[in-house]
């Protein structure tokens, strides 16, 4: 099975603490490294995670609050100082373009690579990234500023041809891809070997949903239905539900309810308030959706 992992570089909210960095992740999928949000301290966590920053060609920014993007200009400066020449593509709410251009002019003039900003309409669910193996769709969220999550979905792969069938029927390698695409095999004697005898089915495409920051949004569940892994903000425990509504955030129980409604396979809680008791948060969420886990810096989660 191809690599599909989520590296947690930061899972705190608002400001860094001794326990947590602010929100930053890297999604590793089929040889690509896509950063999701880029908070203060992102560079240090990349080093600790042994992820080469120059392998990151795409950065997704959910919204323009500092705890999700203060690390961006520092990372760009470091990329420039280490000889990067490949373009860096950043997908973010439209105001980032002007802000980032000013910062680059002030702190990173003379970059030898292009920083390309792609504005996102956070009010719509739409495909913003598409390559031969993956597409990324936005998930509209309800926060104090324009904000969206991101749904990563693999594209279907071809079936696997059975090695023993290649040997038994002396199938030349030049014909393997045709068989993977659905063709039968005809032997020299004219016998037709049905395709379903020659191959085993491909794995089902996997999905990862990143949802931070937002008020409780039950309608979101339909957009992430059957997701393999859901990362959902869980800033507060249930006793702070009024704060969650006031500041447009969620409790762990609300995140778990979304996961249950979406038929997710696994829920990862994050974006913890510094005052939150994470064990109580986890207990409250697991009472609703048992396969729930706490994020932590350095954690690497397989999407499966």
C-alpha angles and dihedrals in degrees: 000000000000119000116270112164139154117217112203109213097164135003106171129105137232101355136011116264134189087262103042143024118218121269117305131138139172120212111207113198130162094335096317126112115205119183118217112203120341115224131178109292095030093126093054092049091049088056092048090048091049092235112147106230091215090065087066109092098158131049124185118202115196097197143338103264113124096240087066103041113019090103095057102088092045091053091048091051091051091049088053093049092050095056103260116174103166117098119259114219118205122189112197145131108299098256092068093074095067094040093049094047090056092049093048091049090051102041110013108034113159098033112173092215133059121250104208117195118202112195117226126212098219093192094070137058104234142147110261100167128038131169136150095284108023146031130194123210126192121241112208111231135190111238137135091270131028105296140165140178127222133238115204114200129178119227115239115271129215121266120266117253114228112246093214091057091053090054097040096050096032091236111186117234089240089069099047096090091049089055091047087054091057108273122141121229123242115203124217087261091057097253113148113223109201116237094237089063091053101049142041119220121268120248116270113260112265126225135205123190123199114196118176132163115017149119116250106294114180092180088065089075092075092056092054099036115160093004114171095218129015122193106194130175115251105177098161144033119238095269088065096051091123090057089049091056093042095051096034097249137120140241122232090252091055091050090050091050090054090050091050093048091049093049089234118180095219137008125210116196121211148142091080121191112236089242096050121113098223096198091056089046090053094048092051092050095045090054086067102029115019101198092068124132138182120246120232136178113272093023116138115198124194114222104225 
